Amino acid sequence: MNAPATHGLLVDDDPLYLRTLQRTLARRGIDAVTAADIAGALQLATRSPPAFALIDLKLGSESGLSLIQPLRELRQDMRILLVTGYASIATAVEAIKQGADDYLPKPATVQMIMRALGEEDEGGEDPEEIEPPDSMTPISRLQWEHIQQAMHETGGNVSAAARLLGMHRRSLQRKLTKRPSPERDPNR
């Protein structure tokens, strides 16, 4: 097991999730810097390579997968965790192939993160703790993520991705313009 991961990098385009996670980790003695995009994350990591990085798969129009290799080059023993609300086997496999150490569904709880980092969570109950979802990921989000994986595998070529997915190019173009809505709270 690696030394305790006391310095981390959190990369997500959701500022509320970032702040909450950063504060919760700080209560457990883990200092983490935050970035909302790939350029900002690389700048922070180059300045001070962290012991771990928690990266969201979807960063606006960018893919968190593209951060894995450069971060690994900065520090070989860095624990790299990819989190996503668009969980699928395809992206989990791709993340691991590219060098991620773990793949977690979003929102990842601090307990899940601590386990993935190989550390015991002694923080106890936290009123700001990010709750795990009570429902499954909607099919529209899974479909969107599957399409994004095909686009990634074909280097952004819509025609090649359409062939890979077994659909007409125009149908794929229409689907690409429709980003799924955020998950709804089932308790509302």
N, C-alpha and C positions, 0 to 999 in steps of 0.2 A: 504494500500500500504506500502511496505517496505521502509526503509530509502534509500537514493540514493546509487546506486551501484557504489561506487567510486574505488573499488579495484576488479579487475577481473582476470580470468584465461582463456586464449585462447589456445585451443588444436587443432592442425591441422598439417598434414604432408606436407603442401604446404608452404614453407618458405616465398615466395613472398606475398601470401594472409595474412599470419600472420603479417608480418612487416607492410603492408599497413593498415590492420585493427587496429593494435596496435597504429600506428601513428595517425590515424583518430580519434580513441577514446581518445587519449591523448589530442588532440586539444579541446575536449569537457570536459576535466577535469577528465577523467576516466583513472586511472592507471591500466594497465593490464600486467601480466607476461605471457610468452608464453612457450609452450611445444610441442614437435613434436610426443610424444608417451605417452602411458599410465603410464609407470614407472616415466617419468619425470614430468608428470602432478600431480601424487600422491605425489611425493617428494615436489613439490612446494606448493601444497595445504595443506600438513601436516605441513609444516613450517609456513604458514600463510594462514589460510582458507579464501578464497575470498568471496565477497558478491555475485558474479555470476561466472558461468563457461559457456563458449561457446565451445562445443565439436563437432568435425567432426565425422560423423558416421564411415567412413572408415579411419583408421589410419594405412596405410600400410596393413599388414596382420591382424591387430587387429580391434576390433569393439569398437567404442566409447560408445556403450551401457554398456559395462562392467565397465565404469568409473562412471556411475550415482549413483549406490548404495554406493560405498566408499566415494564419495564426499558428498552425503546426510548425511552419518554418521558423517563426520567431522563437518558439519554445517547444521543444520536443515532448517534454513531460506535462504540458498543459492539458488539463482535463477539458474536453470540449463536449458540451451538452447542447443538443438541438431540441428546441421546443416548438410545438405547432398545434394550432387548432384544426389543422387540415391533415390530421394523422392518417397515414396509409402505409401499407407494407412497402410499396414502391419507394417512397421517400425515406423510410427507415433504412432500407437496404442501401440506397444511394448515399445517405448520410454516413453510414458505417463504412462504405467503400471509400468515401472521400477522407475518412480519418476521424469522424466523430466518435467519442467514447460511449455516448448514450443518446437516446432519443426519447423525449418525454411528451405526453399530451399536455396541451395548454388549457387552462392555467395550471402550471406545475406548482404543487404545494412545496413549502420549504422542506417538509419531511422527505418528499420525493427527491428534491435537489440534493439534500444532505446525503441521502442514501446513494445517489448516483455519484457523488463526490467521494464516497467511501468513508464518510464521517458519521459519527453518532450525533443525533440531534438531541441536545440537552436543553433546548429552549423552552420546552413545555408548551402550554396553550398560549396562543397569541391572538388578541382580539382583532388584529388587522390581517390575520392569516388569510391567504388566498384559498378560497374553498374550491374543491374539485367539483366538476360538473356532475349534476344528478341525472343528466340525460345523455343519450348517444349523440354523436356528431351527425347533423342533418346530411341527407344524401346529396343535396346541392353543394355543400362544402366539400364532400368527398369527391364528387365529380370534378369540381373546380381544381382541387389539388391533383387529381389524376391527369387532368388536361395540362396543368403546369409542369408535371413530371414529364409528360410527352414532349412538351415544348422545350424543356431543358435537354432531354435526350437527343433532340433533333437540332439543337443549336438555335432555336427560335424560328425554324422553318415551318410555317403554317401548313404548307402542302404535305411535307414529310410527316408532320405530327398527325395530320388528318388521316393519312394512310396508316400510320402506326395504330391509331385509335379505331380504324375501320369506319370512318365517317367522311362525309363530303366536306371539302375545304370550306365552302360557304357556311355550312352548319357550325363548323369549328369557329369560324370568324365571329358568328353571332354569339356563340357561347363565351368567347373571349371578351366580349364587350359587357357581359353580365357577371359582375363579381357578386358572389353570394353575400347576403346580409349577415351581420353579426348574429351569433347564437342568441336566442331569446331565453329569458329567465323562465323556466317552467313553473316557478312559484308565483308568477304574476297573474 
